[in-house]
């Protein structure tokens, strides 16, 4: 059974499954499109809370969207956790791509009730020694003048991502995170040799986290949902912090 919820008209999310809480932050503009098979697999082991930070899957696609701030996504994720977490229980957290950036910020700001955080290929490439050049290359590949619209009847989640999320999120440099919460940086096996694989490795060393490979590439959540979900569950449950 899946429950759709909204807090104060701001925070849109869906809850499905049973077991310990796992908060999922999608990539792109936060629209959970295509994540159904992954969530279904995870829901056999977790209560999966899929956060939609802009409400794009909940009737807000096409409405005006301001340039996004990483802090707004992570604060929204924190509010969602406060709403859904049973008393005394910590949450597992997973984010991919732009969602991976948001979960790193969540960990830095609100570590108190987090059991384990996994960030998959967060594109915060400015942390690299040649980060300015790598960010320019990344944006150059994605920022097409013919991109789909971000507003109106023809708006698409990709249009919102390119217009409102790509630039501010790739400028983000993660702050130090507490050592008390296990952190894993992940990259797709098929991404080996690419800049986001290198970024994940670099962040693991810089932030004191573990590094692991997941199935597929940057879109492994969509390409290999069952294998990805099983690898994610294994990573989350390994060395997770117990309830205090």
PyMOL commands that set and color helices and strands:
alter all, ss='L'
color gray80, all
select helices_A, chain A and resi 36-42+56-58+70-84+98-109+125-127+131-142+157-170+189-191+195-207+220-223+225-237
alter helices_A, ss='H'
color red, helices_A
select strands_A, chain A and resi 2-7+11-17+20-25+46-52+91-96+114-120+182-188+210-214
alter strands_A, ss='S'
color yellow, strands_A
deselect
rebuild
show_as cartoon
